[in-house]
């Protein structure tokens, strides 16, 4: 089967590699190179690196819906277009080009978590189950008919990077199964129930600011969801404090330090410090900060951080 592949980030790499191993990838479309790092050096998307390694033609339109890109695609006579986190919306003209249509690999169990960041929001909302869905694309955002699904358990220790890696591998396998059944004519299309849909908006630093007036579990879920980017953060004095790992601490008045905490302690207050970490008041209890980064310093364990930094009990971590 002749595949024209569209994708950009690391999440799409496993699927492209699987397509290369099992089918003929005739061309790759990806986002333009972007400046990265302190030197703003132009950096190629991960998908471009893989395509060039295999000497596959690469195209990087700023806007695929403008210009003569449909003609470029049509010239390759693809049987199917495979789209994995490409980052641009396709026009109906492009969707109509391939013989078998355009198939998208999406990192959720649709119709839940349509949108740009399904992995992050599944963790942030405390889901214990997610997965990957292949679907026939239409002009909407993740609204096309569903094809196959594969479920994945979200364990309590998973952050967004861990879940990303599991789903990327699962997505590659599911896409190959989808293509096999597509060729055999055994795929069944299932309409999405729009009433059951939910939205997973794009990540940004504003979203990842910690609201200490949430429950301990909600805060920890968001810390997991925003690791490794954009990273959950608060403020210690006038410096930003990024938090990468956190533990929920049960309320237990038999624990000595909890006996002395008054009723009027504000959320966000540091209520206890020991060799392991910083303990902070939340709406319904406490959390322990285990891994952090203060200002421009390096990421480190809270245990190491406390060796060189004095923090007073009662210090309040702030948020807007």
C-alpha positions, -999 to +999 in steps of 0.1 A: +000+000+000+013+035-009+012+057+021+017+095+023+025+102+059+017+134+078+031+140+113+055+161+134+065+152+170+080+122+187+046+107+192+044+101+154+078+084+150+069+049+160+040+049+135+061+062+107+087+036+113+061+009+113+047+022+080+082+022+065+087-015+076+054-028+063+043-005+034+057+019+008+059+055+023+060+077-008+063+111+009+062+128+043+046+161+053+057+177+085+058+212+101+085+236+092+118+236+111+116+258+142+142+277+163+150+259+195+172+264+226+192+294+238+208+298+204+175+297+185+191+271+162+167+258+135+157+223+145+140+197+123+109+179+135+115+143+146+095+130+117+117+148+092+148+132+107+133+097+102+121+104+067+155+118+056+173+088+071+152+066+048+155+090+018+118+097+017+108+131+001+099+156+028+076+186+025+071+213+051+043+237+042+036+266+065-001+262+056-011+230+038-046+244+031-031+272+009-013+269-024-009+240-047-003+213-021-032+192-032-016+188-066+017+178-050-001+151-029-021+140-059+011+134-079+022+107-055-010+088-060-013+076-024-036+048-015-040+063+020-029+093+039-018+085+075-020+115+099-004+114+134-002+146+154+006+166+122-006+200+137-025+213+107-061+209+095-066+192+061-090+206+035-118+185+021-099+185-012-069+168+004-091+144+023-107+132-010-074+125-027-064+090-015-082+058-026-089+047+010-092+081+025-072+097+054-066+078+086-057+095+119-041+080+150-054+098+181-041+093+216-075+088+234-105+066+234-127+088+213-150+106+216-133+115+249-105+140+248-107+154+213-080+180+207-043+188+210-034+173+244-054+142+252-025+125+271-021+154+295-058+159+302-065+123+307-040+123+336-050+157+349-086+145+352-076+114+371-085+089+344-073+053+350-080+042+315-072+057+281-059+044+248-055+050+211-082+053+184-078+051+146-104+070+127-114+081+092-107+119+090-133+145+081-131+183+082-138+185+119-112+182+147-111+145+158-147+140+148-145+113+121-158+078+122-139+055+146-122+024+132-102+005+159-093+011+195-067-002+219-071+004+257-042+013+280-042+015+319-029+047+334-010+036+365-007+059+396+030+066+389+026+075+353+034+110+342+027+124+307+060+113+292+056+077+304+020+075+290+031+092+258+057+065+252+033+037+258+006+052+236+031+060+208+040+023+206+004+012+209-006+036+181+019+022+157+006-013+162-030-002+159-024+017+127-008-014+110-038-035+121-061-008+107-043-008+073-044-046+071-081-047+077-086-017+053-070-037+025-091-067+033-123-047+034-132-059+069-131-025+088-163-013+103-168+024+108-185+037+139-200+072+143-188+092+173-214+102+199-209+140+201-228+142+233-201+120+250-172+140+237-148+161+258-121+186+248-084+184+255-071+220+248-035+227+240-010+230+269+005+263+280+023+276+311-008+295+324-027+262+326+000+245+345+000+270+374-008+252+407-040+261+424-034+250+460-072+253+467-077+221+448-077+187+465-043+169+471-052+143+445-062+169+419-029+188+424-008+156+421-027+145+390-018+179+374+018+176+384+019+142+366+000+156+336+023+185+331+056+166+334+078+170+313+061+201+298+049+227+306+056+216+342+034+224+372+046+256+389+040+279+418+061+308+434+084+307+464+089+343+473+095+361+440+110+331+422+092+305+401+091+270+416+086+241+392+073+209+407+080+176+389+071+149+415+047+150+444+032+126+470-003+128+485-001+127+523-030+112+542-046+132+570-037+114+602-037+131+636-015+104+650+013+119+629+031+142+653+035+172+629-001+171+619-013+175+655+000+211+656-015+225+624-042+250+632-076+253+614-067+287+599-036+276+580-040+289+544-037+266+514-003+267+498+014+271+532+045+250+541+033+231+572+062+207+577+098+201+565+119+170+570+148+153+552+125+139+525+105+170+514+083+200+518+048+194+531+021+219+518-015+225+528-042+218+502-080+221+503-084+187+519-050+178+533-014+178+524+011+170+497+048+165+498+070+181+471+096+155+461+113+169+430+116+206+421+134+234+404+138+269+418+143+297+393+172+290+370+187+264+392+189+227+382+161+202+387+168+183+419+152+162+447+137+183+475+161+164+498+191+179+479+174+213+477+169+216+514+206+210+521+213+245+506+181+264+511+163+274+543+125+276+542+105+286+572+073+268+583+044+290+574+059+302+541+031+304+516+035+292+480+016+316+459-005+316+427-024+341+407 
